[in-house]
Amino acid sequence: MQKSEFTQEEELMIQREFEALLDDYAHTPHRQKVELITHAFNFAHKAHYGVRRLSGEPYIMHPLAVARICVKEIGLGSTSICSALLHDVVEDTDYTEQDIRGLFGDKIAQIVAGLTKISGGVFGDQASEQAENFRKLLLTISDDIRVVLIKIADRLHNMRTLGSQRKDKQYKIAGETQYIYAPLAHRLGLFPIKTELEDLSFKYEHPETWKEINDKLEKIKASKLEDYEVFTAPIRERLTSMGYSFTMKERIKSVYSIWKKMMSKQCAFEDVYDLMAVRIIFTPNESMSEKDQCWMIYSAITEIYRPHPERIRDWISTPKANGYEALHVTVMGKNGEWIEVQIRTDRMHEIAEHGYAAHWKYKTGDSDDGLDKWIQEIKEILAHPEKDAMEFLGNIKLNLYAQEVFVFTPAGELKTLPLGATALDFAFLLHSELGEHCIGAKVNHALVPLSYQLKGGDQVEILTSNSQHPQKEWFKIVTTAKAKSDLNAYFRREERRYIKHGEQLVEDAIQMDKDLAANHDMALARLLTFYEMTQPAELYAQVGQGNIRLNNIHDIVFPKRGWREYIPFMGKKKAEPAKPQSEPTETEQSKPKDGKKNSHAIVLTDENLGKEYMLSHCCHPIPGDEVLGYQDEKGVMHIHKIDCPEAALLKTSYGKRIYSATWNTHRVQSFVETIELKGIDKFGVFIRVLQTISTDFHINMRAINISSDDGIFQGTMEIYVYDKSELEALLKAIRKIENIKDVRRIVES
């Protein structure tokens, strides 16, 4: 960070921002503690005096902005405002936690200390450090959830000012935000912040795509607002006649959510039909329940507009686990477009905007069951830390960002699981031992396998057997963080048991042979060498599991002939050791046709020109795709598409090894791409496809796999293309062929 004296104009700017903070605070229902907040501001201003951010502005503007987000966008009070103003003082200046405690009390000092522990982003440079840092962040939820809320506000402001950072730094911060902070905001009910974090992450990861969609959105916003006025006029009239005090707001989809819809539906921007939603926020009458009045308004709306029978979401009878309550209905407007209407009371809207966490224990003395249950799940996962830090993060993320399904126990107790959860997930949710001995389930009184995916409203009874024990294949069945954590804990216990049993067997075998007992250490060393192992624990585990038998141990240690002839390890030598788990395993790489790593199709940042690189097989990038480089420990650069899931993990964990990369403008090599086709099986349609590829575009084909069933054909084709633009032009031409219903690029892992 830079350091220099502030100008008079800058001091005025700082003072204006502080006054804006006090104004935001004055418009809240919190008990006003202006003197305490002023004291915290003056202290922070003095501590950070002369320090500047990368953008050149005074550093104190950042804590001020974070404090404003806390009060205005999350709804926090004076304790959080002071903590936000002071959140970087201990980390970046000579002041200590004890100084903060002496001046501002235990609670503010405790929150500032929690924020200091997780400073510098959730993720460190090493996977083990990042996992530990993230554990610290999650553990603060049960201590004081305001630590996490302020940290989210801190990240939001950093994202709003990310333009001053280098490109590789933008990738790291945006990837980290998308992977953890947006899901965390979602889980805590901070929906507007979650949406903005996602949109900003997308903007910095895909700037050209973001601009293209945003420009199109801006062009149609005016017409959408006109549609909004026409659509809402009869609803306003009806609600007014019913005697309600209400407000109505339009909500236009964010660029990121539009892009997600385009990707999931494989459609163009123009085909995303639900760009606008309408939100009704009303003050309920005290004579009736909120739920009844929401349904009365629903009835009034559906008398005016026809509802979509499959697009009703009742989050009032069963609120989401993060506290969200509302009634959603999608209706057909006069112009033939579907429009979603969200019906909320003032109370529901406050929770939807500011999150349930802002109204949690520390404020009211009450607890929210949904939040408490989630925190308990987090604690259970943290009690069994994963050896693989990336697996730990993946498991935690499962708990942050999943749509929910509600199911019932045989006794009628309601349980919440993520969408896609299986019967085995449900067993582990109830109890880890129930999961370990689960052999199946009865769903709605019908027998189903462990892998059965639960549906909303299912009544589930778990069936168990004492002879049943977890299998490694169960990892492919379970989807929840708790189930994965419980399975990992079980297999770690089993591994320790095998090691202990195997050690006893090895020691017994050595002691039973006088020659071996007299040369104990040499005997153990030769056994490790023979089985190509480095640690005794590896040997003990294999012996304990019965994979290695010790009946010819003497001949191995004291061979009469070539000792390599004795291979009793399940009939073969030990398999290659697993790759170390300190870093995500890079998938097999695709190489250019000449077999060399560096084909000069990529231009890397200046400091990495000339480095070897490989095109990652996991996402199969081709020229035209937005890409980045990841440098592994051997110095080899791996090229990934920016939106590749593997790259998302790398960005969050190894930010210092991420580099910007662009494609060489010259067509130096062709790439094999796979396209998938579907259509109506009419005579000549596939011949026309082949003509388009080979005659119109002069593109060579490597493989074709087409099948037809009941008048519909589908299949895949492997073709050679130079870049993304050539591929997209080809796909566009194929789509125009009569009876072709879908054609898309697919990535085969």
C-alpha positions in Angstrom: 0.0 0.0 0.0 1.1 3.5 -0.8 1.6 6.2 1.9 1.5 10.0 1.6 -0.2 13.0 3.2 -3.9 13.6 2.4 -5.0 16.7 0.6 -7.6 19.1 2.0 -10.0 17.8 -0.7 -9.4 14.2 0.4 -10.0 15.1 4.1 -13.3 16.7 3.0 -14.2 13.5 1.0 -13.4 11.3 4.1 -15.6 13.5 6.3 -18.5 13.5 3.9 -18.3 9.7 3.7 -18.4 9.5 7.5 -21.4 11.8 7.7 -23.1 9.6 5.1 -22.5 6.6 7.4 -24.1 8.4 10.3 -27.0 9.4 8.1 -27.5 5.7 7.2 -27.3 4.8 10.8 -29.9 7.4 11.8 -32.4 5.8 9.5 -32.3 2.5 11.3 -34.3 1.3 14.4 -31.1 0.7 16.3 -30.4 2.6 19.6 -28.2 5.5 18.5 -24.6 5.3 19.8 -23.2 8.1 17.6 -20.4 9.0 20.1 -19.0 5.4 20.1 -19.1 5.2 16.3 -17.4 8.6 16.0 -14.7 7.4 18.5 -14.1 4.3 16.3 -13.9 6.4 13.1 -11.4 8.9 14.6 -9.2 6.1 15.9 -9.3 4.2 12.6 -8.6 7.4 10.6 -5.6 8.1 12.8 -4.3 4.5 12.6 -4.5 4.4 8.8 -3.5 8.1 8.2 -1.5 8.6 5.0 -2.0 5.0 3.8 -3.6 4.6 0.3 -5.2 1.8 -1.6 -3.9 0.6 -5.0 -6.5 3.0 -6.6 -4.7 5.9 -4.8 -7.7 6.8 -2.6 -7.1 7.1 1.2 -7.3 3.7 2.8 -9.8 4.8 5.5 -12.4 5.0 2.6 -12.4 1.2 2.6 -13.4 0.7 6.3 -16.0 3.5 5.9 -17.5 1.7 2.9 -17.6 -1.6 4.7 -19.3 0.0 7.7 -21.9 1.5 5.3 -22.6 -1.9 3.8 -23.0 -3.3 7.2 -25.6 -0.8 8.3 -27.4 0.0 5.1 -27.4 -3.4 3.2 -27.2 -5.9 6.0 -29.0 -3.9 8.8 -26.4 -4.3 11.5 -25.9 -1.9 14.5 -23.3 0.1 16.3 -21.1 -2.9 17.5 -20.8 -4.1 13.9 -20.2 -0.5 12.5 -17.4 0.0 15.0 -15.9 -3.4 14.2 -16.1 -2.7 10.5 -14.3 0.7 10.9 -11.6 -1.0 13.0 -11.4 -4.4 11.1 -7.9 -3.7 9.5 -6.3 -1.8 12.4 -4.7 -4.8 14.1 -3.7 -6.4 10.8 -2.2 -3.4 9.2 -1.0 -1.1 12.0 1.0 -1.2 15.2 -2.1 -1.3 17.4 -3.0 -4.6 19.1 -6.1 -6.4 20.1 -5.5 -5.3 23.7 -5.5 -1.7 22.5 -8.9 -2.2 20.9 -10.2 -4.0 24.0 -9.1 -1.2 26.3 -10.7 1.5 24.1 -13.9 -0.2 22.8 -14.6 -3.2 25.1 -14.5 -7.0 24.9 -17.2 -7.5 22.3 -15.8 -5.2 19.6 -12.3 -6.5 20.4 -13.5 -10.1 20.0 -15.1 -9.4 16.5 -12.0 -7.5 15.3 -9.8 -10.4 16.5 -12.0 -12.8 14.5 -11.7 -10.7 11.4 -7.9 -10.4 11.9 -7.6 -14.2 12.0 -9.2 -14.6 8.6 -7.6 -11.6 7.0 -6.1 -11.7 3.5 -8.9 -13.6 2.0 -10.3 -17.0 3.0 -7.6 -18.8 1.1 -3.9 -18.9 1.7 -1.1 -19.8 -0.7 -1.0 -23.5 0.5 -4.0 -25.8 0.4 -3.5 -26.7 4.1 -3.3 -23.1 5.1 -6.5 -22.2 3.1 -8.5 -25.0 4.7 -7.4 -24.0 8.2 -8.2 -20.3 7.3 -11.7 -21.3 6.1 -12.2 -23.4 9.3 -11.5 -20.3 11.3 -14.1 -18.4 9.3 -16.7 -21.0 9.8 -15.9 -21.4 13.5 -16.6 -17.7 14.1 -20.2 -18.3 13.0 -21.0 -20.0 16.3 -18.9 -17.5 18.3 -20.4 -14.4 16.7 -22.0 -14.5 13.3 -21.3 -10.7 12.9 -17.6 -11.7 12.1 -18.8 -13.5 8.9 -21.3 -10.7 8.0 -18.6 -8.0 8.2 -16.2 -10.2 6.2 -18.9 -10.6 3.5 -19.3 -6.8 3.5 -15.5 -6.4 3.3 -15.4 -8.7 0.3 -18.3 -6.9 -1.4 -16.5 -3.6 -1.3 -13.3 -5.3 -2.5 -15.2 -6.6 -5.5 -16.8 -3.2 -6.2 -13.2 -1.8 -6.5 -11.5 -4.8 -8.1 -10.7 -2.8 -11.3 -7.5 -1.4 -9.7 -6.0 -4.9 -9.3 -3.8 -6.8 -11.8 -5.6 -9.3 -14.1 -4.2 -12.4 -12.3 -5.2 -11.0 -9.0 -8.7 -10.3 -10.3 -9.0 -14.0 -11.4 -8.0 -15.1 -7.9 -10.3 -12.8 -6.0 -13.3 -13.3 -8.4 -12.8 -17.1 -8.3 -12.6 -17.1 -4.5 -15.7 -14.9 -4.3 -17.7 -17.1 -6.7 -16.6 -20.3 -5.0 -17.2 -19.3 -1.3 -18.4 -15.8 -0.5 -21.5 -15.8 -2.8 -22.7 -19.2 -1.6 -22.0 -18.1 2.0 -24.1 -14.9 1.4 -26.8 -17.1 -0.1 -26.8 -19.4 2.9 -27.1 -16.5 5.3 -30.0 -15.0 3.4 -28.2 -12.0 2.0 -29.8 -12.3 -1.5 -29.0 -8.9 -3.0 -25.4 -9.2 -1.9 -25.2 -12.7 -3.2 -26.5 -11.6 -6.6 -24.1 -8.7 -6.8 -21.1 -10.8 -5.8 -22.0 -13.3 -8.5 -22.4 -10.6 -11.1 -19.2 -8.9 -10.2 -17.2 -12.2 -10.3 -18.7 -12.9 -13.7 -17.8 -9.4 -14.9 -14.1 -9.9 -14.1 -13.8 -13.5 -15.2 -15.7 -13.0 -18.5 -15.5 -9.2 -19.3 -16.5 -9.5 -23.0 -19.4 -11.8 -22.4 -20.6 -9.7 -19.5 -20.5 -6.5 -21.6 -22.3 -8.2 -24.5 -25.2 -9.4 -22.3 -25.3 -6.1 -20.3 -25.5 -4.0 -23.5 -28.4 -6.1 -24.7 -30.1 -5.8 -21.3 -29.7 -2.0 -21.3 -31.3 -1.8 -24.7 -34.5 -3.6 -23.7 -34.8 -2.2 -20.1 -37.0 0.8 -21.2 -39.5 -1.5 -22.9 -39.5 -3.9 -20.0 -40.3 -1.0 -17.6 -43.2 0.0 -19.9 -44.4 -3.6 -19.8 -44.1 -3.5 -16.0 -46.4 -0.4 -15.7 -49.0 -2.0 -18.0 -48.8 -5.4 -16.1 -49.0 -3.9 -12.6 -51.8 -1.4 -13.2 -54.7 -3.8 -12.7 -52.9 -5.5 -9.7 -52.5 -2.1 -8.0 -56.1 -1.3 -8.5 -57.2 -4.7 -7.1 -55.0 -4.5 -4.0 -56.0 -0.9 -3.3 -59.7 -2.0 -3.4 -58.8 -4.7 -0.9 -57.6 -2.1 1.5 -53.9 -3.0 1.6 -50.9 -0.7 2.1 -48.3 -2.0 -0.3 -45.4 -1.2 -2.6 -44.5 -2.9 -5.9 -41.0 -3.2 -7.4 -39.7 -4.5 -10.6 -36.7 -6.9 -10.6 -34.6 -7.3 -13.7 -32.5 -10.4 -13.9 -28.7 -9.9 -13.3 -26.3 -10.4 -16.2 -24.9 -13.5 -14.4 -28.3 -15.1 -13.9 -29.2 -14.5 -17.6 -25.9 -16.1 -18.6 -26.6 -19.1 -16.4 -30.0 -19.5 -18.0 -28.5 -19.3 -21.5 -25.9 -22.0 -20.6 -28.4 -24.3 -18.9 -31.0 -24.0 -21.6 -28.4 -23.7 -24.4 -30.4 -20.7 -25.8 -29.7 -17.2 -27.0 -30.3 -14.0 -24.9 -33.5 -13.3 -26.9 -34.9 -16.7 -25.8 -34.6 -16.0 -22.0 -38.2 -15.2 -21.4 -38.4 -14.4 -17.6 -36.1 -11.4 -17.6 -38.4 -9.5 -15.3 -40.1 -10.3 -12.0 -42.6 -8.2 -9.9 -42.3 -8.0 -6.1 -45.3 -7.1 -3.9 -44.5 -6.0 -0.4 -47.6 -5.4 1.8 -48.4 -4.5 5.4 -50.7 -7.3 6.7 -53.9 -6.7 8.6 -53.6 -7.9 12.2 -57.0 -9.7 12.1 -55.6 -12.4 9.8 -52.5 -14.5 9.5 -49.8 -13.5 7.1 -50.1 -16.8 5.3 -53.8 -16.4 4.6 -53.4 -12.9 3.4 -50.6 -13.9 1.0 -52.9 -16.5 -0.5 -55.7 -13.9 -0.8 -53.4 -11.7 -2.8 -52.4 -14.7 -4.9 -56.1 -15.4 -5.6 -56.6 -11.7 -6.6 -53.7 -11.8 -9.1 -54.7 -15.1 -10.6 -58.2 -13.7 -11.3 -56.5 -11.1 -13.5 -53.8 -13.2 -15.1 -53.6 -17.0 -15.8 -51.0 -18.8 -13.6 -48.5 -21.3 -14.8 -49.5 -24.6 -13.0 -46.0 -25.8 -12.5 -44.4 -22.5 -11.4 -45.9 -21.9 -7.9 -43.4 -21.8 -5.0 -44.8 -21.8 -1.5 -42.0 -20.6 0.8 -44.5 -19.5 3.5 -45.8 -22.9 4.6 -42.2 -24.2 4.5 -39.6 -21.4 4.6 -36.1 -22.0 3.2 -33.4 -23.1 5.7 -31.9 -19.6 5.5 -35.2 -18.0 6.7 -36.6 -16.9 3.3 -40.4 -16.6 3.2 -42.5 -15.6 0.2 -45.1 -16.9 -2.2 -44.0 -17.0 -5.8 -46.4 -17.4 -8.8 -45.6 -17.1 -12.5 -48.5 -15.7 -14.6 -49.1 -14.9 -18.3 -49.0 -11.2 -19.1 -51.2 -9.5 -21.7 -48.4 -9.6 -24.2 -48.0 -13.4 -23.9 -44.9 -13.3 -21.7 -44.5 -15.2 -18.4 -43.8 -12.9 -15.4 -43.0 -14.1 -11.9 -44.8 -12.3 -9.0 -43.3 -12.5 -5.5 -45.7 -11.8 -2.6 -44.2 -10.8 0.7 -45.1 -9.1 3.9 -42.9 -6.2 5.3 -41.4 -8.7 7.8 -40.6 -11.3 5.1 -39.1 -8.6 2.9 -36.8 -7.4 5.7 -35.5 -11.0 6.1 -35.1 -11.4 2.3 -33.1 -8.2 2.0 -30.9 -8.3 5.1 -30.8 -12.0 5.9 -32.0 -13.9 8.9 -28.5 -13.8 10.4 -28.8 -10.1 11.1 -31.7 -10.8 13.5 -30.1 -13.8 15.2 -29.3 -14.6 18.8 -27.1 -11.6 19.6 -29.9 -9.2 18.9 -33.1 -10.8 20.1 -32.0 -13.5 22.4 -34.0 -16.0 20.3 -32.5 -18.5 17.8 -33.6 -19.5 14.4 -34.0 -23.3 14.1 -32.9 -23.4 10.5 -29.7 -21.5 11.1 -29.0 -23.4 14.3 -29.3 -26.7 12.5 -27.0 -25.5 9.7 -24.4 -24.3 12.3 -24.6 -27.7 14.0 -23.9 -29.4 10.7 -20.9 -27.2 10.1 -19.5 -28.0 13.6 -19.9 -31.8 12.9 -18.0 -31.4 9.6 -15.2 -29.4 11.3 -14.9 -32.1 14.0 -13.7 -34.5 11.3 -11.2 -32.4 9.2 -10.4 -33.8 5.8 -6.8 -34.7 4.9 -7.4 -33.2 1.4 -8.1 -29.5 1.8 -9.8 -29.2 -1.6 -12.2 -32.0 -0.6 -12.9 -30.2 2.6 -13.8 -27.0 0.7 -15.9 -28.9 -1.8 -17.9 -30.6 1.0 -18.5 -27.4 2.8 -19.6 -25.7 -0.4 -22.3 -28.5 -0.7 -23.8 -27.1 2.5 -23.8 -23.5 1.2 -25.3 -23.4 -2.2 -27.9 -26.1 -2.8 -31.6 -25.9 -3.6 -33.6 -27.7 -1.0 -36.0 -30.6 -0.8 -38.3 -31.3 2.2 -38.9 -34.8 3.3 -40.6 -36.5 6.3 -39.6 -39.2 8.8 -42.1 -42.0 9.5 -43.1 -40.0 12.6 -43.9 -36.9 10.4 -40.9 -34.9 11.4 -39.8 -32.5 8.6 -36.2 -32.7 7.4 -34.4 -30.5 4.9 -31.8 -31.8 2.4 -30.2 -30.3 -0.7 -31.9 -31.1 -4.1 -30.4 -34.3 -5.5 -29.8 -35.9 -2.0 -30.2 -39.6 -1.8 -31.7 -42.1 0.7 -28.2 -42.7 2.0 -27.7 -38.9 2.5 -30.9 -39.0 4.6 -29.6 -41.9 6.7 -26.4 -39.9 7.5 -28.4 -36.8 8.2 -30.4 -38.7 10.9 -27.3 -40.2 12.5 -23.8 -41.3 11.3 -24.3 -44.9 12.7 -27.6 -45.2 10.8 -25.8 -44.2 7.7 -23.0 -46.7 8.2 -25.4 -49.6 8.5 -27.9 -48.5 5.9 -29.0 -51.2 3.4 -31.8 -49.3 1.8 -35.0 -47.3 2.5 -38.7 -47.3 2.2 -40.0 -44.2 0.5 -43.8 -43.7 0.7 -43.8 -47.4 1.9 -42.1 -48.7 -1.3 -38.6 -50.2 -1.2 -35.9 -48.1 -2.8 -32.1 -48.5 -3.1 -29.4 -46.4 -1.3 -29.0 -44.2 -4.5 -32.7 -43.2 -4.7 -32.9 -39.4 -5.2 -35.4 -37.9 -2.7 -38.3 -35.8 -3.9 -40.2 -33.1 -2.0 -42.9 -34.6 0.3 -41.3 -38.1 0.4 -41.8 -40.0 3.6 -38.6 -41.9 4.3 -37.9 -44.9 6.5 -34.2 -46.1 6.7 -33.5 -49.8 6.7 -30.4 -51.1 8.5 -28.3 -54.2 9.1 -25.5 -54.7 11.6 -23.6 -56.7 8.9 -23.6 -53.7 6.6 -20.6 -51.4 6.5 -19.6 -48.4 4.3 -18.1 -49.1 0.9 -15.8 -46.8 -1.1 -18.5 -46.8 -3.8 -20.8 -44.9 -1.5 -18.9 -41.7 -2.2 -20.5 -41.8 -5.7 -24.0 -42.1 -4.1 -23.9 -39.4 -1.4 -24.1 -35.7 -2.2 -24.3 -33.9 1.2 -21.3 -32.5 3.1 -22.3 -34.4 6.3 -22.5 -37.8 4.6 -19.1 -37.3 2.8 -17.5 -36.1 6.1 -19.0 -39.1 8.0 -17.7 -41.5 5.4 -14.2 -40.0 5.5 -14.2 -40.3 9.3 -15.2 -44.0 9.1 -12.5 -44.9 6.6 -9.9 -43.0 8.6 -10.9 -45.1 11.6 -10.7 -48.2 9.6 -7.3 -47.2 8.2 -6.0 -46.7 11.8 -7.4 -50.1 12.8 -5.8 -51.8 9.8 -2.4 -50.2 10.6 -2.6 -51.3 14.2 -3.5 -54.9 13.3 -1.0 -55.0 10.5 1.8 -53.7 12.8 1.1 -56.5 15.2 1.2 -59.2 12.5 4.5 -57.9 11.1 6.1 -57.8 14.5 4.8 -61.3 15.3 6.2 -62.6 12.0 9.6 -61.0 12.7 9.9 -62.2 16.3 9.0 -65.8 15.3 12.1 -65.9 13.1 15.4 -65.8 15.0 17.4 -64.3 12.0 14.8 -61.6 11.4 14.5 -60.8 15.1 18.2 -60.3 15.3 18.1 -57.9 12.4 14.8 -56.2 13.1 15.4 -52.8 11.6 17.1 -54.3 8.5 14.2 -56.7 8.0 11.7 -53.9 8.1 13.7 -51.7 5.7 14.0 -54.6 3.2 10.3 -55.3 3.4 9.6 -51.6 2.6 12.1 -51.7 -0.3 10.6 -54.9 -1.7 7.1 -53.5 -1.7 8.3 -50.1 -3.0 7.0 -48.3 0.1 8.5 -45.4 2.1 6.6 -45.5 5.4 6.0 -48.5 7.7 2.4 -47.4 8.1 1.8 -48.2 4.4 3.1 -51.7 4.9 1.1 -52.2 8.1 -2.1 -51.1 6.4 -1.7 -53.5 3.5 -0.8 -56.4 5.8 -3.8 -55.5 8.0 -6.2 -55.6 5.1 -4.8 -59.0 3.9 -3.3 -57.6 0.7 0.2 -58.7 1.8 0.8 -62.1 3.3 3.9 -62.8 5.4 4.4 -66.5 4.9 7.6 -66.0 2.9 8.9 -63.0 4.8 12.3 -64.8 5.5 13.0 -65.3 1.8 12.2 -61.6 1.1 14.7 -60.4 3.7 17.3 -63.0 3.1 16.8 -64.0 -0.6 18.5 -67.2 -1.9 18.0 -66.1 -5.5 17.0 -62.8 -7.1 14.6 -61.4 -4.5 12.5 -59.7 -7.1 11.1 -63.2 -8.0 9.0 -63.1 -4.8 5.9 -61.0 -5.4 3.2 -62.0 -2.9 1.4 -58.7 -3.0 -1.9 -59.8 -4.5 0.0 -61.4 -7.4 1.7 -58.2 -8.4 3.8 -55.3 -7.2 2.4 -52.5 -5.2 0.5 -50.0 -7.3 1.9 -46.6 -8.0 1.6 -44.4 -4.9 -1.2 -41.8 -5.0 -0.3 -38.3 -5.9 0.2 -36.0 -2.9 -3.0 -34.3 -1.8 -1.5 -30.9 -1.0 -2.7 -29.7 -4.5 -5.6 -30.5 -6.8 -4.6 -33.4 -9.1 -4.2 -32.0 -12.6 -6.2 -34.1 -15.1 -4.5 -35.8 -18.1 -3.5 -33.1 -20.6 -4.3 -33.1 -24.2 -1.2 -32.5 -26.4 -0.9 -30.9 -29.8 -0.7 -33.2 -32.8 3.1 -32.9 -33.0 3.4 -34.4 -29.4 5.1 -31.3 -28.0 3.8 -29.5 -25.0 4.3 -26.0 -26.3 2.7 -25.4 -29.7 2.8 -21.6 -29.6 -0.9 -21.4 -29.8 -0.9 -19.5 -26.5 0.6 -16.1 -25.7 1.3 -15.8 -21.9 2.0 -12.8 -19.8 5.5 -11.2 -20.4 7.2 -12.8 -17.4 6.1 -16.3 -18.6 6.9 -16.1 -22.3 8.6 -19.2 -23.5 7.4 -21.4 -20.7 6.1 -24.9 -21.5 2.4 -25.2 -21.3 -0.3 -27.9 -21.8 -3.9 -27.6 -22.8 -6.0 -29.1 -20.0 -8.1 -32.1 -21.0 -10.7 -31.3 -18.3 -12.2 -28.3 -20.2 -10.5 -28.7 -23.6 -9.9 -25.0 -24.4 -9.5 -23.9 -28.0 -8.6 -20.5 -29.5 -11.3 -18.0 -28.8 -12.2 -19.5 -25.4 -11.4 -17.2 -22.5 -8.4 -18.8 -20.8 -5.9 -18.5 -17.9 -2.7 -20.2 -17.0 -1.9 -22.2 -13.9 1.8 -23.0 -13.2 2.4 -26.2 -11.4 5.2 -27.1 -9.0 7.4 -28.2 -12.0 7.0 -24.9 -13.8 4.7 -26.3 -16.5 1.8 -24.0 -17.4 -1.6 -25.6 -17.7 -4.2 -23.7 -19.8 -7.8 -23.8 -18.6 -11.0 -22.1 -19.7 -11.8 -19.4 -17.2 -15.1 -21.0 -16.3 -13.7 -24.5 -15.9 -14.6 -26.1 -12.5 -11.0 -27.3 -12.1 -9.8 -23.7 -12.7 -12.3 -22.4 -10.1 -10.6 -24.5 -7.5 -7.1 -23.4 -8.7 -8.1 -19.8 -8.6 -9.3 -20.0 -5.0 -6.3 -21.9 -3.7 -3.3 -21.0 -5.8 -3.8 -17.4 -6.8 -0.1 -16.7 -7.0 0.3 -19.3 -9.7 -2.5 -18.0 -11.9 -1.5 -16.0 -15.0 -3.4 -14.3 -17.7 -3.2 -15.8 -21.2 -4.4 -15.1 -24.7 -4.5 -17.0 -27.9 -2.0 -16.5 -30.7 -3.8 -14.7 -33.5 -2.2 -17.0 -36.1 -3.8 -20.4 -36.9 -0.9 -22.6 -35.8 -2.8 -25.9 -35.2 -6.2 -27.5 -35.3 -8.0 -29.0 -32.3 -10.3 -31.9 -32.0 -13.7 -30.8 -30.8 -16.8 -32.9 -30.1 -20.2 -31.7 -31.2 -23.6 -33.3 -30.2 -26.5 -33.3 -32.6 -30.2 -34.1 -32.2 -33.0 -33.9 -34.7 -35.9 -35.5 -36.6 -34.8 -38.5 -38.6 -35.9 -37.4 -42.1 -34.4 -38.6 -45.4 -31.3 -36.5 -46.3 -31.0 -34.5 -43.1 -27.7 -36.1 -42.0 -26.2 -35.9 -45.5 -26.9 -32.2 -45.4 -25.0 -32.0 -42.1 -22.0 -33.8 -43.6 -22.1 -31.4 -46.6 -22.1 -28.4 -44.4 -19.1 -29.6 -42.4 -16.9 -30.9 -45.2 -18.0 -28.9 -48.3 -19.2 -25.6 -46.9 -16.6 -25.3 -44.1 -13.8 -27.6 -45.4 -13.6 -29.1 -41.9 -12.1 -32.6 -41.5 -13.9 -35.2 -39.3 -12.2 -37.8 -37.0 -15.2 -39.9 -35.8 -19.0 -40.1 -36.1 -21.4 -41.9 -33.8 -25.1 -41.5 -34.7 -28.1 -43.6 -33.7 -31.9 -43.3 -34.4 -34.9 -44.3 -32.4 -38.6 -43.6 -32.9 -38.0 -41.1 -35.6 -35.4 -39.1 -33.6 -31.7 -39.3 -34.3 -28.9 -38.2 -32.0 -25.1 -38.6 -31.8 -21.7 -37.1 -31.6 -19.1 -36.1 -34.2 -15.4 -35.4 -33.6 -14.1 -32.6 -35.9 -10.9 -30.6 -36.4 -11.3 -26.8 -35.9 -8.8 -24.0 -35.6 -10.7 -21.8 -33.1 -13.9 -21.0 -31.3 -15.2 -18.6 -34.0 -14.9 -21.3 -36.7 -16.7 -23.8 -34.4 -19.5 -21.3 -33.6 -20.0 -20.4 -37.2 -20.3 -24.1 -38.1 -22.8 -24.7 -35.3 -24.9 -21.7 -36.4 -25.0 -23.1 -40.0 -26.0 -26.6 -38.8 -28.8 -25.2 -36.7 -30.3 -23.6 -39.8 -30.7 -27.1 -41.4 -34.3 -28.2 -41.5 -35.2 -30.9 -38.9 -32.0 -30.2 -36.8 -33.4 -29.4 -33.3 -30.2 -29.0 -31.3 -26.4 -28.9 -31.9 -23.8 -28.0 -29.3 -20.2 -28.2 -28.3 -19.5 -30.7 -25.6 -16.4 -31.4 -23.4 -15.6 -35.0 -22.8 -13.5 -35.5 -19.6 
